Amino acid sequence: MPHSQTSAHRDSLSGVRLARGASPWLLPTVATAALSLLRARKSKRAAAIAVPTTALAAGMLWFFRDPEREIAQGRVISPADGVVQSIMPWKDGRTRVAIFMSPLNVHVNRAPLAGTVTSVEHIPGGFVPAFNKESENNERVVWHFDTELGDIEMVQIAGAVARRIVPYIPQGTKVEQGDRIGLIRFGSRVDIYLPEGVEVAVEVGQTTTAGVTRIDRD
């Protein structure tokens, strides 16, 4: 599947490239800001309201931006913009790389490898802050990809603010590396599990860019 195929499906507003699934949050906010700006010339009260509503609308546009990316070369690339929160060996030999996404990061997640989506499972849970260890029990969506490296697991985890994870594609979809696969509204955390024998190329505290930062090492 070409990268352009998935990137073509997105919301738009005034020429700004927005993440698919942003409209339910953006449209009411932008409409309120526009209305308050129109009334601001006739009313001091409306002018006072226009300042915070316009700032909120601008913030929403920034939060839901969906920039194009030049997809990097490498076996495994980052599925998320953010900071590497932890790198943990797993009991089955895999290594979990957890990436913390702040509200200022791009919220769209991308496929770490080319392959076929073998499962997309939504698991209900809590909404504690993503930097808290208990966030592993938060509401989440667990992805499995059949790839040249075998089964790759990726988990989108909701946080205290992010209350909605929006998968873009269903089970059975074939994806290219770097394709957009889903959205976590207002940030949170994304975990990727590297197979046994795959060496991690990033370190804790490192900034990652979805579709650009390589996670593994040759």
C-alpha positions as CSV (number, residue, x, y, z in Angstrom):
1,M,0.0,0.0,0.0
2,P,1.6,3.3,-1.0
3,H,2.1,5.9,1.8
4,S,-0.1,8.3,-0.1
5,Q,-3.1,6.0,0.1
6,T,-3.4,6.2,3.9
7,S,-2.3,9.8,4.1
8,A,-5.1,10.9,1.7
9,H,-7.7,10.2,4.4
10,R,-7.7,13.1,6.9
11,D,-9.8,15.9,8.1
12,S,-9.1,19.4,6.9
13,L,-9.9,22.9,8.1
14,S,-8.9,26.1,6.3
15,G,-6.1,24.3,4.5
16,V,-4.5,23.0,7.7
17,R,-3.6,19.3,7.5
18,L,-5.4,17.7,10.4
19,A,-5.5,14.2,11.9
20,R,-8.4,12.0,10.9
21,G,-10.8,11.8,13.8
22,A,-10.1,15.4,15.0
23,S,-13.4,17.0,13.8
24,P,-15.6,16.1,16.8
25,W,-13.2,18.2,19.0
26,L,-12.1,20.8,16.5
27,L,-15.4,21.9,14.8
28,P,-17.2,23.1,18.0
29,T,-14.1,24.9,19.3
30,V,-13.3,26.7,16.0
31,A,-17.0,27.6,15.5
32,T,-17.2,29.1,19.0
33,A,-14.0,31.1,18.4
34,A,-15.2,32.3,15.0
35,L,-18.6,33.4,16.5
36,S,-16.9,35.3,19.4
37,L,-14.6,37.0,17.0
38,L,-17.6,38.2,14.8
39,R,-19.3,39.5,17.9
40,A,-16.2,41.1,19.4
41,R,-16.6,44.3,17.4
42,K,-20.0,45.0,18.9
43,S,-19.6,43.7,22.5
44,K,-16.8,44.1,25.0
45,R,-18.0,40.9,26.7
46,A,-17.7,39.0,23.4
47,A,-14.3,40.5,22.8
48,A,-13.2,39.2,26.2
49,I,-14.5,35.8,25.4
50,A,-12.8,35.8,22.0
51,V,-9.3,35.8,23.4
52,P,-9.5,32.5,25.3
53,T,-11.7,30.8,22.7
54,T,-9.4,31.8,19.8
55,A,-6.3,30.6,21.8
56,L,-8.1,27.3,22.5
57,A,-8.9,26.9,18.8
58,A,-5.3,27.6,17.8
59,G,-4.1,25.1,20.4
60,M,-6.5,22.4,19.0
61,L,-5.2,23.0,15.5
62,W,-1.7,22.5,16.8
63,F,-2.6,19.4,18.8
64,F,-4.3,17.7,15.8
65,R,-1.7,18.6,13.1
66,D,-0.8,15.7,10.9
67,P,2.4,16.6,9.0
68,E,3.7,14.7,6.0
69,R,6.9,12.7,6.8
70,E,9.8,11.4,4.7
71,I,9.7,7.8,5.9
72,A,13.2,6.6,7.1
73,Q,14.9,3.4,6.1
74,G,15.4,0.6,8.7
75,R,13.8,-2.5,9.9
76,V,11.8,-0.9,12.8
77,I,10.9,2.8,13.0
78,S,9.2,4.7,15.7
79,P,5.4,4.5,15.8
80,A,5.1,7.7,17.8
81,D,6.4,11.2,18.3
82,G,7.6,11.6,21.9
83,V,10.3,10.7,24.4
84,V,11.6,7.2,25.2
85,Q,10.3,6.6,28.7
86,S,11.7,3.1,29.3
87,I,13.4,0.2,27.7
88,M,12.6,-3.1,29.4
89,P,13.5,-6.7,28.7
90,W,10.4,-8.9,28.7
91,K,10.1,-12.5,30.0
92,D,9.6,-14.0,26.6
93,G,12.9,-12.5,25.2
94,R,11.4,-9.4,23.6
95,T,12.3,-5.9,24.5
96,R,9.6,-3.3,25.2
97,V,10.3,0.3,24.2
98,A,7.8,2.7,25.8
99,I,7.4,6.2,24.2
100,F,5.7,8.9,26.1
101,M,3.6,11.4,24.0
102,S,2.9,14.8,25.5
103,P,0.0,17.0,24.4
104,L,2.4,19.0,22.3
105,N,3.5,16.0,20.2
106,V,1.8,14.9,16.9
107,H,-0.9,12.5,18.0
108,V,-1.0,10.3,14.9
109,N,0.8,6.9,15.2
110,R,2.4,5.1,12.3
111,A,3.2,1.4,11.4
112,P,6.7,0.5,12.7
113,L,7.1,-2.1,9.9
114,A,5.5,-3.2,6.7
115,G,3.2,-6.1,7.1
116,T,-0.4,-7.2,7.7
117,V,-2.5,-6.2,10.7
118,T,-3.4,-9.6,12.3
119,S,-5.4,-8.1,15.2
120,V,-6.6,-4.8,16.7
121,E,-7.9,-5.3,20.2
122,H,-9.5,-2.6,22.4
123,I,-9.0,-3.3,26.1
124,P,-11.0,-1.2,28.6
125,G,-9.1,0.2,31.6
126,G,-8.3,3.2,33.7
127,F,-6.9,6.7,32.8
128,V,-4.0,7.3,35.2
129,P,-1.1,9.5,33.9
130,A,1.0,7.7,31.2
131,F,4.2,8.2,33.1
132,N,2.8,6.2,36.0
133,K,3.7,2.5,36.2
134,E,0.0,1.8,36.7
135,S,-0.7,3.2,33.2
136,E,-0.1,-0.3,31.9
137,N,-3.6,-1.1,33.1
138,N,-5.1,1.9,31.3
139,E,-7.5,1.7,28.4
140,R,-5.5,0.6,25.4
141,V,-5.5,-0.7,21.9
142,V,-3.2,-3.7,21.2
143,W,-2.0,-4.2,17.6
144,H,-0.3,-7.2,16.1
145,F,1.5,-7.1,12.8
146,D,2.7,-10.0,10.7
147,T,6.1,-8.8,9.4
148,E,9.4,-10.0,8.0
149,L,10.6,-10.1,11.7
150,G,7.6,-12.2,12.7
151,D,4.9,-11.0,15.0
152,I,5.3,-7.4,16.2
153,E,3.1,-6.1,19.0
154,M,2.4,-2.4,19.5
155,V,0.2,-0.9,22.2
156,Q,-1.5,2.5,22.2
157,I,-2.2,3.5,25.8
158,A,-4.6,6.2,26.9
159,G,-3.6,8.6,29.7
160,A,-5.2,11.0,32.2
161,V,-6.2,13.4,29.4
162,A,-6.4,11.1,26.4
163,R,-9.7,9.4,26.7
164,R,-10.1,8.1,23.2
165,I,-7.9,6.0,20.9
166,V,-9.0,6.0,17.3
167,P,-7.7,3.1,15.1
168,Y,-7.7,4.0,11.4
169,I,-7.5,0.5,9.9
170,P,-9.0,-2.9,10.7
171,Q,-7.6,-6.4,11.1
172,G,-6.4,-7.8,7.8
173,T,-5.1,-4.5,6.4
174,K,-1.7,-4.6,4.7
175,V,0.4,-1.6,5.6
176,E,3.7,-0.1,4.5
177,Q,6.2,1.1,7.0
178,G,5.3,4.5,8.2
179,D,1.6,4.4,7.2
180,R,-0.8,6.2,9.5
181,I,-2.7,3.6,11.6
182,G,-4.4,5.5,14.4
183,L,-4.7,8.5,16.7
184,I,-4.4,9.0,20.5
185,R,-6.2,12.2,21.3
186,F,-4.1,14.5,23.4
187,G,-1.1,12.2,23.8
188,S,-0.3,9.4,26.1
189,R,2.0,6.4,25.5
190,V,2.9,3.9,22.8
191,D,4.8,0.7,23.5
192,I,6.5,-1.4,20.8
193,Y,7.9,-4.9,21.5
194,L,11.0,-5.8,19.6
195,P,11.6,-9.5,18.9
196,E,14.3,-11.5,20.7
197,G,17.7,-10.8,19.1
198,V,16.8,-7.3,17.8
199,E,19.0,-4.7,19.4
200,V,17.6,-1.4,20.5
201,A,19.1,1.7,18.9
202,V,17.4,4.3,21.1
203,E,18.0,5.2,24.7
204,V,15.8,6.5,27.6
205,G,15.2,10.2,27.3
206,Q,15.7,10.3,23.6
207,T,13.2,12.2,21.4
208,T,11.5,10.1,18.7
209,T,9.7,11.1,15.5
210,A,7.0,8.7,14.1
211,G,8.1,7.3,10.8
212,V,11.6,8.9,11.1
213,T,13.5,7.6,14.1
214,R,14.9,4.1,13.8
215,I,14.2,2.0,16.9
216,D,16.5,-1.1,16.1
217,R,20.1,-1.5,15.3
218,D,21.7,-3.6,12.5
